[in-house]
Amino acid sequence: MRFLKQFVPVALVAFVGGGIVGAVQGSPLLTLVLGVATAALAVFVYARVVRWSERRAPVEVAREGAVPAVGRGLLIGVGMFAAVIVNLAFLGYYRVDGLGSVTGAAGLFGFMAAAAVTEELLFRGILFRIVEERTGTWIALVLTGLVFGLMHLANEHANLWGAIAIAIEAGGMLAAAYAATRTLWLPIGLHFGWNFAAAGVFSTEVSGNGATQGLLHNVTSGPALLTGGEFGPEASPYAVVFGLLLTVAFMWLARRRGNVIPLRRRATATLPR
């Protein structure tokens, strides 16, 4: 019941707001403004429903420390995707073929902000956190990571390997980032940094949703096994490896901070560290 009380209102914001943002993608300025507005509204609604349904302060989205946490996540996300592109470029499978569109990148900023924030609130803030209380951190990480990956099968050019890759490199990594910090701001920043770097900077396909027009115009070629094919670089083995490495690092940090909840033991504290 608590899950539904939180999930339904936030999912409604994501569905309606995402639909509106998608409908105005022909106007970069509107997409930017409405995307950021959707993200802000989703955080507000999440905080309200958590306070109402759990009778506690929503410390995982507290204002204090939000900006530096988002900034750290942003740097990690952009750096991780840039590392994937550098490896593909080294093999000759990615090259910059001129400049892209600044206005296109601005629109993608709003679109990716709405997507990153709503998905983190739903999958890490609600689903992972509640499942973790009942099963422990490791089982929750695996289960919610799989759900997150399988959700991407609905995308236009999705395939099973792409969904599995997303489950490992994103579902697991982002849950581990939350477990390590007990704040949603770092995974939000990481998620947004990764997506915006992919679409808004390097203009690659994102999770099988088709090519985008960001700051750089690119030519991608080579075997789909390494480049990710129509699904995009997120299905590249490089992305999976880097995601796994970050998952290990975050879980090491979570264990060091005492944030790993053992099997069947209910969480006793969710204060951010």
C-alpha positions as CSV (number, residue, x, y, z in Angstrom):
1,M,0.0,0.0,0.0
2,R,2.8,2.4,0.9
3,F,4.4,1.6,-2.5
4,L,1.3,2.6,-4.4
5,K,0.7,5.7,-2.3
6,Q,4.1,6.9,-3.4
7,F,4.5,5.4,-6.9
8,V,1.2,6.4,-8.4
9,P,1.5,10.2,-7.8
10,V,5.1,10.4,-9.0
11,A,4.4,8.1,-12.0
12,L,1.4,10.4,-12.9
13,V,3.7,13.4,-13.0
14,A,6.2,11.4,-15.1
15,F,3.6,10.2,-17.5
16,V,1.8,13.5,-18.0
17,G,4.9,15.7,-17.8
18,G,6.8,13.4,-20.1
19,G,4.0,13.3,-22.6
20,I,3.9,17.1,-22.7
21,V,7.6,17.4,-23.0
22,G,7.6,14.8,-25.8
23,A,4.8,16.7,-27.6
24,V,6.8,20.0,-27.7
25,Q,10.2,18.5,-28.8
26,G,9.9,20.6,-32.0
27,S,10.5,23.6,-29.8
28,P,13.8,23.4,-27.9
29,L,13.0,26.3,-25.6
30,L,9.6,24.8,-24.6
31,T,11.2,21.4,-24.2
32,L,13.9,22.9,-21.9
33,V,11.5,24.8,-19.7
34,L,8.8,22.1,-19.4
35,G,11.4,19.4,-18.9
36,V,13.0,21.2,-16.0
37,A,9.5,22.1,-14.6
38,T,8.5,18.4,-14.8
39,A,11.7,17.4,-12.9
40,A,11.0,20.0,-10.2
41,L,7.4,19.1,-9.8
42,A,8.3,15.4,-9.5
43,V,10.7,16.1,-6.6
44,F,8.1,18.2,-4.9
45,V,5.4,15.5,-5.3
46,Y,7.8,12.8,-4.1
47,A,8.7,14.8,-1.0
48,R,5.1,15.4,-0.1
49,V,3.9,11.8,-0.6
50,V,6.9,10.4,1.4
51,R,6.2,12.8,4.3
52,W,2.5,11.9,4.2
53,S,2.8,8.1,3.8
54,E,5.8,7.5,6.1
55,R,5.4,10.4,8.6
56,R,9.1,11.4,8.2
57,A,11.2,14.1,6.5
58,P,12.2,13.0,3.0
59,V,15.9,13.3,3.8
60,E,16.9,11.6,0.5
61,V,15.8,14.7,-1.4
62,A,16.8,17.3,1.2
63,R,17.9,20.7,-0.1
64,E,21.1,20.7,2.0
65,G,24.0,19.3,0.0
66,A,21.8,18.8,-3.1
67,V,23.9,21.0,-5.5
68,P,27.3,19.5,-4.7
69,A,25.8,15.9,-4.8
70,V,24.2,16.5,-8.2
71,G,27.4,18.1,-9.4
72,R,29.5,15.0,-8.4
73,G,27.0,12.7,-10.1
74,L,27.1,14.9,-13.2
75,L,30.9,14.6,-13.4
76,I,30.8,10.9,-13.0
77,G,28.1,10.4,-15.6
78,V,29.7,12.6,-18.2
79,G,33.1,11.1,-17.5
80,M,31.8,7.6,-17.8
81,F,30.1,8.1,-21.1
82,A,33.1,10.1,-22.4
83,A,35.3,7.1,-21.6
84,V,33.1,4.8,-23.7
85,I,33.2,7.2,-26.6
86,V,37.0,7.6,-26.3
87,N,37.4,3.8,-26.5
88,L,35.2,3.6,-29.6
89,A,37.0,6.5,-31.2
90,F,40.3,4.8,-30.6
91,L,39.1,1.8,-32.5
92,G,37.9,4.1,-35.3
93,Y,34.2,3.4,-34.7
94,Y,33.3,7.0,-33.6
95,R,34.4,10.3,-35.1
96,V,33.3,13.9,-34.9
97,D,32.2,15.2,-38.3
98,G,31.4,18.8,-37.4
99,L,29.3,20.8,-35.0
100,G,25.8,19.9,-34.2
101,S,23.0,22.1,-32.8
102,V,23.1,24.2,-29.6
103,T,19.4,24.6,-29.6
104,G,19.0,20.9,-30.0
105,A,21.2,20.3,-27.1
106,A,19.2,22.8,-25.0
107,G,16.0,20.9,-25.7
108,L,17.7,17.6,-24.9
109,F,18.8,19.1,-21.6
110,G,15.2,19.6,-20.5
111,F,14.1,16.2,-21.9
112,M,16.9,14.3,-20.1
113,A,16.3,16.3,-16.9
114,A,12.7,15.2,-16.7
115,A,13.6,11.6,-17.6
116,A,16.5,11.3,-15.1
117,V,14.7,12.8,-12.2
118,T,11.4,10.9,-12.6
119,E,13.2,7.6,-13.2
120,E,15.4,8.0,-10.1
121,L,12.5,8.9,-7.9
122,L,10.5,5.9,-9.1
123,F,13.2,3.3,-9.3
124,R,15.6,4.2,-6.6
125,G,13.6,6.5,-4.4
126,I,10.5,4.3,-4.2
127,L,11.1,0.8,-5.7
128,F,14.6,0.1,-4.5
129,R,14.2,1.7,-1.1
130,I,11.1,-0.2,-0.2
131,V,12.3,-3.5,-1.6
132,E,15.6,-3.0,0.2
133,E,13.8,-2.7,3.5
134,R,12.3,-6.2,3.0
135,T,15.1,-8.1,1.2
136,G,18.3,-6.3,2.0
137,T,20.5,-4.2,-0.2
138,W,22.0,-6.8,-2.5
139,I,18.8,-8.6,-3.5
140,A,17.1,-5.2,-4.0
141,L,19.9,-4.1,-6.2
142,V,19.6,-7.1,-8.4
143,L,15.8,-7.2,-8.6
144,T,15.3,-3.5,-9.2
145,G,18.2,-3.4,-11.7
146,L,16.5,-6.2,-13.7
147,V,13.2,-4.3,-13.7
148,F,14.9,-1.1,-14.8
149,G,16.6,-2.9,-17.7
150,L,13.5,-4.8,-18.8
151,M,11.6,-1.5,-18.9
152,H,13.8,-0.4,-21.8
153,L,12.6,-3.2,-24.0
154,A,9.7,-1.0,-24.8
155,N,11.9,1.4,-26.7
156,E,11.8,1.5,-30.5
157,H,15.2,-0.2,-31.3
158,A,15.5,-2.1,-28.1
159,N,16.9,-5.7,-27.8
160,L,17.4,-8.2,-25.0
161,W,21.2,-7.5,-24.8
162,G,20.6,-3.8,-24.5
163,A,18.1,-4.3,-21.7
164,I,20.6,-6.6,-19.9
165,A,23.3,-4.0,-20.4
166,I,21.1,-1.3,-18.9
167,A,20.2,-3.5,-16.0
168,I,23.9,-4.0,-15.2
169,E,25.5,-0.6,-15.9
170,A,22.6,1.6,-14.9
171,G,20.1,-0.3,-12.7
172,G,22.8,-1.8,-10.5
173,M,25.1,1.2,-10.6
174,L,22.5,3.8,-9.7
175,A,21.1,1.7,-6.9
176,A,24.6,1.3,-5.5
177,A,25.1,5.1,-5.8
178,Y,22.0,5.6,-3.6
179,A,23.1,2.9,-1.2
180,A,26.5,4.5,-0.8
181,T,25.2,8.0,-0.2
182,R,21.5,7.6,1.0
183,T,20.6,10.6,-1.1
184,L,18.9,10.6,-4.5
185,W,20.8,13.7,-5.7
186,L,24.0,11.8,-6.7
187,P,22.2,9.1,-8.8
188,I,20.0,11.9,-10.3
189,G,23.1,13.8,-11.3
190,L,24.9,10.6,-12.6
191,H,21.8,9.5,-14.6
192,F,21.4,13.0,-16.1
193,G,25.1,13.4,-16.9
194,W,25.2,10.0,-18.6
195,N,22.1,10.6,-20.7
196,F,22.9,14.2,-21.6
197,A,26.4,13.3,-22.6
198,A,25.1,10.6,-24.9
199,A,22.4,12.7,-26.5
200,G,23.2,16.3,-25.9
201,V,27.0,16.2,-26.4
202,F,28.0,13.2,-28.5
203,S,24.6,12.9,-30.4
204,T,24.4,9.1,-30.1
205,E,21.4,6.8,-29.8
206,V,20.1,6.6,-26.3
207,S,18.6,3.2,-25.2
208,G,17.3,2.4,-28.6
209,N,15.3,5.7,-28.9
210,G,17.0,6.7,-32.1
211,A,19.7,9.2,-33.1
212,T,19.7,12.7,-31.5
213,Q,21.2,16.0,-32.5
214,G,23.4,17.5,-29.8
215,L,26.5,19.6,-29.8
216,L,28.6,17.4,-32.0
217,H,27.7,15.8,-35.3
218,N,29.2,12.3,-35.4
219,V,29.7,9.3,-37.6
220,T,29.4,5.9,-35.8
221,S,30.4,2.7,-37.5
222,G,31.8,-0.7,-36.7
223,P,30.4,-4.0,-35.3
224,A,27.2,-3.7,-33.2
225,L,28.9,-6.0,-30.7
226,L,31.2,-3.2,-29.7
227,T,29.3,0.0,-30.6
228,G,25.9,-1.1,-29.3
229,G,24.3,-0.8,-32.8
230,E,20.9,0.7,-33.0
231,F,20.5,0.6,-29.2
232,G,23.4,3.0,-28.8
233,P,26.7,2.9,-26.9
234,E,24.9,1.9,-23.7
235,A,24.9,-1.6,-25.2
236,S,28.6,-1.5,-25.7
237,P,30.8,-3.8,-23.6
238,Y,32.8,-0.8,-22.5
239,A,29.7,0.8,-20.9
240,V,28.9,-2.5,-19.1
241,V,32.5,-2.8,-17.8
242,F,32.6,0.8,-16.6
243,G,29.2,0.5,-15.0
244,L,30.3,-2.6,-13.2
245,L,33.4,-1.0,-11.9
246,L,31.4,1.9,-10.5
247,T,28.9,-0.4,-8.9
248,V,31.7,-2.2,-7.1
249,A,33.2,1.1,-6.0
250,F,29.8,2.4,-4.7
251,M,29.0,-0.8,-2.9
252,W,32.5,-0.8,-1.3
253,L,31.7,2.7,-0.1
254,A,28.3,1.7,1.1
255,R,29.7,-1.2,3.1
256,R,32.4,1.0,4.6
257,R,29.8,3.5,5.7
258,G,27.6,0.8,7.2
259,N,24.8,1.4,4.6
260,V,24.4,-2.2,3.4
261,I,21.3,-3.7,4.8
262,P,21.6,-7.5,5.4
263,L,19.0,-9.9,4.2
264,R,15.7,-9.8,6.1
265,R,16.8,-7.0,8.4
266,R,14.6,-3.9,8.1
267,A,16.4,-0.6,7.6
268,T,16.7,1.5,10.8
269,A,18.0,4.7,9.3
270,T,18.1,6.4,6.0
271,L,20.0,9.6,6.8
272,P,22.3,10.8,4.0
273,R,26.0,10.5,4.5
